[in-house]
């Protein structure tokens, strides 16, 4: 089980690939885990690169696990498929179609969502405006940005990690501009001053060392369960990317999905980008 985000993402990033344990369309949910889990990647990620940890982790724990790639453009000078680039309202429609496909294939009536970065924000449009609330039980967010973030700083870091010139990324990443606290998209997410949708169980997992969600408290939201990893484990130095492979965070996710069998977080040392061993 890899607990290192960047090395695993690079190794698992072949075009069209699935993360281990995901998108097994013959999988039928068990009585113990009746809801399939859908993994929703972040900006410049895809169904494979983002989920080299959570795919096998959840599969090994008895879940049917699915992941999609959304919001893609085909004109970036990189060797892998970069998702999360298009308008988030359009991506939410892609998520809606994928959820419907998963429910039909598995026979389930609801799903649990685990998202990272943009994958924590975009699904809320599906939940709030596209009828998703009746199909989503747990909505678990790794490095969420419920209050938005600094767009220019985030774009610079994303470009560096993705190996894309920032002047190439910014014009085509419509979603990047929608992260701004004053964007029209954020206005829709926060309309009426209430973010959480009744009937959906929200869990946020954040890091004080998040270099993209600034301040990190943008990921904390009333009406939701909020975790700051450094309050759970002082040896956790994870940042925005490694949080998607963070060993301490994985236990919180497992506990949230199956609270009847929750286990303590063991508090493992986690380093930025390269994680734990």
Buried (B, 14 or more C-beta within 10 A) or exposed (E): EBBBBBBBBEEBBEEEBBBBBBBEEEBEBEEEBBBBBBBBBBBBBBBBBBBBBBBBBBBEBEBBBBBBBBBBEEEBEEEBBBBBBBBBBBBBBBBBBBBEEBBEBBEBEBBBBBBBBBBBBBBBBBBBBBEBBEBBBBBBBBBBBBBBBBBEEBBBBBBEBBBBEBEBBBEBBBBBBBBBBEBEBBEBBBEEEEBBBEEBBBBBBBBBBBBBBBEBBBBBBEEBBBBBBBEBBEEBBBBBBBBBBBBBBBBBBBBBBBEEEEEEBEBBBBBBBBBBE
